[in-house]
Amino acid sequence: MPARLSPEQAAERLQPSDTLGIPLGTGQPAGLIEALGERDDWEELRVYGELRSRVVPARESLAAIAHPDFREELLEAAERASGGRAPRTS
């Protein structure tokens, strides 16, 4: 049986330059996305999938590590998902 990891442990397994595929819809690992946002050593993290999480901290965490070309779009999506209550980080 595979080991169960906390979101933080899973985020630690990724390299500063790495690729991650995330599932759609209810399978999205909001805790993992938030844990990725806590790291500050990313060089080139590529995350593939459609972000449908309504969990605003997860969206903000992803925006924090996103390429600058996509950061504003992710922050706007977080604000829409929260009904305008999402704190802006930029």
Contact map, one row per residue, 1 for C-alpha under 8 A:
111000000000000000000000000000000000000000000000000000000000000000000000000000000000000000
111100000000000000000000000000000000000000000000000000000000000000000000000000000000000000
111110000000000000000000000000000000000000000000000000000000000000000000000000000000000000
011111000000000000000000000000000000000000000000000000000000000000000000000000000000000000
001111111100000000000000000000000000000000000000000000000000000000000000000000000000000000
000111111100000000000000000000000000000000000000000000000000000000000000000000000000000000
000011111110000000000000000000110010000000000000000000000000000000000000000000000000000000
000011111111000000000000000000010011000000000000000000000000000000000000000000000000000000
000011111111100000000000000000000000000000000000000000000000000000000000000000000000000000
000011111111110000000000000000010000000000000000000000000000000000000000000000000000000000
000000111111110000000000000000010011000000000000000000000000000000000000000000000000000000
000000011111111000000000000000000000000000000000000000000000000000000000000000000000000000
000000001111111000000000000000000000000000000000000000000000000000000000000000000000000000
000000000111111111000000000000000000000000000000000000000000000000000000000000000000000000
000000000001111111000000000000000000000001000000000000000000000000000000000000000000000000
000000000000011111000000000000000000000011111000000000000000000000000000000000000000000000
000000000000011111100000000000000000000001111100000000000000000000000000000000000000000000
000000000000011111110000000000000000000000011100000000000000000000000000000000000000000000
000000000000000011111000000000000000000000001111000000000000000000000000000000000000000000
000000000000000001111100000000000000000000001111000000000000000000000000000000000000000000
000000000000000000111110000000000000000000000011100000000000000000000000000000000000000000
000000000000000000011111000110000000000000000011110000000000000000000000000000000000000000
000000000000000000001111101100000000000000000000110000000000000000000000000000000000000000
000000000000000000000111111100000000000000000000111100000000000000000000000000000000000000
000000000000000000000011111100000000000000000000001110000000000000000000000000000000000000
000000000000000000000001111100000000000000000000000010000000000000000000000000000000000000
000000000000000000000011111110000000000000000000000000000000000000000000000000000000000000
000000000000000000000111111111000000000000000000001110000000000000000000000000000000000000
000000000000000000000100001111111000000000000000000000000000000000000000000000000000000000
000000000000000000000000000111111100000000000000000010100100000000000000000000000000000000
000000100000000000000000000011111110000000000000000000000100000000000000000000000000000000
000000110110000000000000000011111111000000000000000000000000000000000000000000000000000000
000000000000000000000000000011111111100000000000000000000110110000000000000000000000000000
000000000000000000000000000001111111110000000000000000001110110000000000000000000000000000
000000110010000000000000000000111111111000000000000000000000100000000000000000000000000000
000000010010000000000000000000011111111000000000000000000000110010000000000000000000000000
000000000000000000000000000000001111111100000000000000000000110110000000000000000000000000
000000000000000000000000000000000111111100000000000000000000100000000000000000000000000000
000000000000000000000000000000000011111111000000000000000000000000000000000000000000000000
000000000000000000000000000000000000111111000000000000000000000000000000000000000000000000
000000000000000100000000000000000000001111100000000000000000000000000000000000000000000000
000000000000001110000000000000000000001111111000000000000000000010000000000000000000000000
000000000000000110000000000000000000000011111000000000000000000000000000000000000000000000
000000000000000111000000000000000000000001111100000000000000000000000000000000000000000000
000000000000000111110000000000000000000001111110000000000000000000000000000000000000000000
000000000000000011110000000000000000000000011111000000000000000000000000000000000000000000
000000000000000000111100000000000000000000001111100000000000000000000000000000000000000000
000000000000000000111100000000000000000000000111110000000000000000000000000000000000000000
000000000000000000001111000000000000000000000011111000000000000000000000000000000000000000
000000000000000000000111000000000000000000000001111100000000000000000000000000000000000000
000000000000000000000001100100000000000000000000111110000010000000000000000000000000000000
000000000000000000000001100100000000000000000000011111000000000000000000000000000000000000
000000000000000000000000110101000000000000000000001111110110000000000000000000000000000000
000000000000000000000000000000000000000000000000000111110010000000000000000001001100000000
000000000000000000000000000001000000000000000000000011111110000000000000000000001000000000
000000000000000000000000000000000000000000000000000011111111000000000000000001101100010000
000000000000000000000000000000000100000000000000000000111111100000000000000001000000000000
000000000000000000000000000001101100000000000000000010111111110000000000000000000000000000
000000000000000000000000000000001100000000000000001011111111111000000000011011000000000000
000000000000000000000000000000000000000000000000000000011111111100000000011001000000000010
000000000000000000000000000000001111110000000000000000001111111110000000000000000000000000
000000000000000000000000000000001101100000000000000000000111111111000000010000000000000000
000000000000000000000000000000000000000000000000000000000011111111000111011000000000000000
000000000000000000000000000000000000100000000000000000000001111111000010000000000000000010
000000000000000000000000000000000001100001000000000000000000111111100010000000000000000000
000000000000000000000000000000000000000000000000000000000000011111111110000000000000000000
000000000000000000000000000000000000000000000000000000000000000011111110000000000000000000
000000000000000000000000000000000000000000000000000000000000000001111111000000000000000000
000000000000000000000000000000000000000000000000000000000000000001111111000000000000000000
000000000000000000000000000000000000000000000000000000000000001001111111110000000000000000
000000000000000000000000000000000000000000000000000000000000001111111111111000000000000000
000000000000000000000000000000000000000000000000000000000000001000011111111100000000000000
000000000000000000000000000000000000000000000000000000000000000000000111111110000000000000
000000000000000000000000000000000000000000000000000000000011011000000111111111000000000000
000000000000000000000000000000000000000000000000000000000011001000000011111111100000000110
000000000000000000000000000000000000000000000000000000000000000000000001111111110000000000
000000000000000000000000000000000000000000000000000000000010000000000000111111111000000000
000000000000000000000000000000000000000000000000000001011011000000000000011111111100010000
000000000000000000000000000000000000000000000000000000010000000000000000001111111111111100
000000000000000000000000000000000000000000000000000000000000000000000000000111111111000000
000000000000000000000000000000000000000000000000000001110000000000000000000011111111000000
000000000000000000000000000000000000000000000000000001010000000000000000000001111111110000
000000000000000000000000000000000000000000000000000000000000000000000000000000111111110000
000000000000000000000000000000000000000000000000000000000000000000000000000000111111110000
000000000000000000000000000000000000000000000000000000000000000000000000000000100111111000
000000000000000000000000000000000000000000000000000000010000000000000000000001100111111100
000000000000000000000000000000000000000000000000000000000000000000000000000000100000111110
000000000000000000000000000000000000000000000000000000000000000000000000001000100000011111
000000000000000000000000000000000000000000000000000000000001000100000000001000000000001111
000000000000000000000000000000000000000000000000000000000000000000000000000000000000000111
